[in-house]
Amino acid sequence: MPRPVHFEIHAGDPARAQAFYEGLFGWSFQQWGDQPYWLIRTGEGEPGIDGGMIKRMGPDPDPTAPTPVIAWACTVDVDDVDAFVAKAQALGGSVALAKMPIKGVGWLAYCKDTEGNVFGLMDEDSSAA
């Protein structure tokens, strides 16, 4: 059964978001090399997943919009990104960001569900380049 393996927070101001989540939950953040990406550790020894934070690509959501959608992009571990993207589309979803390699990690695609919510699909493959 496919299970979530990673979540990601997109933030207009990563330092502000980091301070918020450290203060609220005690999560720890560590920058991933020299990349504008921070690994998030949510705890140890109990069920849960860890995640990451990235600078938002594009403008921040308009908080005065009637129904702003501000979300975390959860990523689900799958065995074939292409097959799951096709399945998502067959069920009424759409592609938000086409399949791409994450060097040394695997293949990643982002889809939207029928409500417009974004989620990731990851197929681990250390040879991805």
C-alpha positions in Angstrom: 0.0 0.0 0.0 1.5 3.4 -1.0 2.3 5.5 2.1 3.4 9.1 2.6 7.2 9.3 3.0 7.9 13.1 3.0 6.1 16.4 3.3 7.2 19.8 2.1 6.4 23.3 3.2 6.6 26.1 0.6 7.4 29.4 2.4 7.6 32.9 1.2 10.0 33.6 4.1 11.7 30.4 5.1 13.4 31.9 8.1 10.1 33.1 9.5 8.5 29.7 8.8 11.4 27.9 10.5 11.0 30.0 13.6 7.2 29.3 13.6 7.6 25.5 13.4 10.5 25.3 15.8 8.5 27.3 18.3 5.2 25.5 17.8 6.3 21.9 17.5 10.0 21.9 18.4 10.9 20.6 14.9 14.6 21.0 13.9 15.8 22.3 10.5 19.0 21.7 8.7 20.0 23.3 5.3 20.6 20.6 2.7 24.2 21.5 1.5 24.2 24.8 -0.2 20.7 24.4 -1.6 17.8 26.7 -0.7 16.2 23.7 0.9 15.9 22.7 4.6 15.4 19.2 5.9 12.8 19.0 8.7 13.1 16.5 11.5 9.8 16.1 13.3 10.9 13.7 16.0 12.3 10.3 16.8 11.2 6.9 18.0 7.5 7.2 17.3 5.3 7.0 14.1 5.6 10.0 11.8 7.5 11.4 8.8 10.1 14.0 8.3 10.0 16.6 5.6 11.6 19.7 4.0 11.0 23.4 3.4 11.7 25.3 0.2 11.3 29.0 -0.8 8.0 29.4 -2.5 8.3 29.5 -6.3 6.0 32.3 -7.4 4.0 34.9 -5.5 2.6 34.2 -2.0 -1.0 33.3 -1.9 -3.4 36.2 -1.5 -4.7 35.9 2.1 -7.7 38.1 1.2 -8.9 35.7 -1.6 -12.3 34.1 -0.8 -10.8 30.6 -0.4 -7.0 30.8 -0.3 -5.3 27.4 -0.6 -2.1 27.3 1.4 -0.8 23.8 1.9 2.1 21.4 2.5 2.9 19.2 -0.5 3.0 15.7 0.9 5.0 13.2 -1.2 4.0 9.5 -1.5 6.5 6.7 -2.2 5.4 4.8 -5.3 7.1 2.2 -7.5 6.4 3.9 -10.9 5.8 7.7 -11.1 4.5 7.5 -14.7 1.9 4.8 -13.8 0.7 6.8 -10.7 0.5 10.1 -12.7 -1.6 8.3 -15.3 -3.8 6.8 -12.6 -4.2 10.2 -11.0 -5.3 11.7 -14.3 -7.7 8.8 -15.0 -9.3 9.5 -11.6 -9.9 13.2 -12.5 -6.6 14.7 -11.2 -4.1 16.6 -13.3 -0.3 17.1 -13.5 1.0 20.2 -11.6 4.7 19.6 -12.4 5.9 16.9 -14.8 8.2 14.1 -13.7 11.7 15.2 -13.0 14.9 13.7 -11.7 16.2 14.5 -8.2 19.8 13.7 -8.6 20.9 10.7 -6.6 17.4 10.4 -5.0 14.8 9.4 -7.5 12.0 10.6 -9.8 9.5 13.2 -8.6 6.2 14.5 -10.1 3.6 16.8 -8.6 -0.1 16.2 -9.2 -3.4 18.0 -8.3 -6.3 16.0 -6.9 -9.9 16.7 -8.0 -10.0 19.6 -5.5 -6.8 21.3 -6.8 -4.6 20.2 -3.8 -1.0 19.4 -4.8 0.8 16.2 -3.8 4.1 14.6 -4.8 4.9 11.2 -6.2 8.4 9.8 -5.6 10.0 6.7 -7.1 13.4 6.2 -5.3 16.2 5.6 -7.8 19.7 6.5 -6.9 20.7 6.6 -10.6 18.3 9.5 -11.3 20.1 12.4 -12.9 
